Amino acid sequence: MHMTKKMKLSQLSNMLQDLDVESMEGVTIEGDIELNITGGGGLDPALAYALGHEISHVSLHMANIARMLGFPAEQLLASAFGMAEAGQPRALQASPKIQELLASKFEVAKIENWKSQIQEVTLGATSGDGGSRKSTITIGGENALPYYFDAGMPHRNHVTLDVFDMPISMAKAVKANYEDVINDPAEWAKKAVRDFNADMVTIHLISTDPLIKDTPAKEAAKVVEDVLQAVDVPIVIGGSGNPEKDPEVLAKAAEVAEGERVLLASASLNLDYERIAKAAVDYGHVVLSWTQLEINAQKELNRKLMKQCNVPRESIVVDPTTAALGYGLDYAYSNMERIRLAGLMGDDELTFPMSSGTTNAWGAREAWMVSSPLSQDSDWGPREYRGPIWEIITGLTLSLAGNDLFMMMHPTSVQVLKEVTQTLYGAIESEEIDISNWIGAEV
């Protein structure tokens, strides 16, 4: 028997039910179902919903016909959608309209294990404190990791710009900013504060290295006096890194800077840290406790400074060493974060503010080389941008680990890092951004 008839799926389903058909043999049902949808991604949501509703009903009718033809459509639907109690696929049931949203409040609970406060350390001394600085800087004092909602940072991050007592080899992108003052440490320091908004200045007495100029400690101390007269911000005094010469140089520098509460950089386990610590105590300064990416060494040095050398807790800042982006930044971050977490959880040998030698980012070849030494490598892009970006990312990453003080070189890096960290801290009001259309938003 061959019959051609045009009918709706619902009519075919009803006809088979009315005839009480249990099975059919030699029956062929042929037909086409064509859906013509236009509009692409701009389809009106209401129209799209209506089309979806109609397609769902087509699917339901087809399933009913398949069931009458002996196919276990219920099992297929159950496995694909899950069956509702009424026997219809849940996907085809009408969803109830939302009347109202549940009231909810976003909260950040204080971590119960964070019971200790990081030590506050003040750098610099005003005339009222026996010094000559216009203002002081205080770091530390945190009760949580940085930028937490419910545990505000008592003090913002600060930046100290590097100054050297002699011209040194620097990346072109850095040197261009200091060529006019590179032979005068006092003018260099003045420019760092006046033009580049440095919170502090670090004077590195590298000429004292016996392998460079072997400048006597007394002459180096004169440079420190010149810098103190040139600027009115707190300063950091660094040696050359020579373990034999640095204790002598830093002790003499501490003497001429008496009362100014400078940061002596630095005491470490591989030199005469006792001499440096004694100078800090005798002349009222702060000690930078420097170790090389090893938390247990940091604990040991801090313990010796406090117990053996009688350095007050409020006169210690730690420097766990900064490995730059691409050269161990992940390890530097992990080490700093472990130190900060241990301090917050009560390890009194680690409850100190931290300093980062962010300048180390310029040691990465990607920061200063013209291009990759590998011929098959991709283009690195202009180095006048790469260098600052390397320093910025290194600093911002370590700020999230809890770092308080950044030693830096490039003015643009300083500007960006200060703006980002102070915005997170709340000192700079950011422009309100409408996030209702977040996919296409431009920030």
Secondary structure, 3 states (H helix, E strand, C coil): CCCCCCCCHHHHHHHHHHCCCCCCCCCCCCCCCCCCCCCHHHCCHHHHHHHHHHHHHHHHHHHHHHHHCCCCHHHHHHHHCCECCCCCEHHHCCCCCCCCCCCCCCCCCCCCCCCCCCCCEEECCCHHHCCCCCCCEEECCCCCCCCECCECCCCCCEEEEEEECCCCCCCHHHHCCCCCCCCCHHHHHHHHHHCCCCCEEEEECHHHCCCCCCCCHHHHHHHHHHHHHHCCCCEEEECCCCCCCHHHHHHHHHHHCCCCCCEEEEECCCCCHHHHHHHHHHHCCEEEEECCCCHHHHHHHHHHHHHHCCCCHHHEEEECCCCCCCCCHHHHHHHHHHHHHHHHCCCCCCCCCEEECHHHHHHCHHHHCCCCCCCCCCCCCCHHHHHHHHHHHHHHHHHHCCCCEEEECCHHHHHHHHHHHHHHHCCCCCCCCCCCCCCCCCC
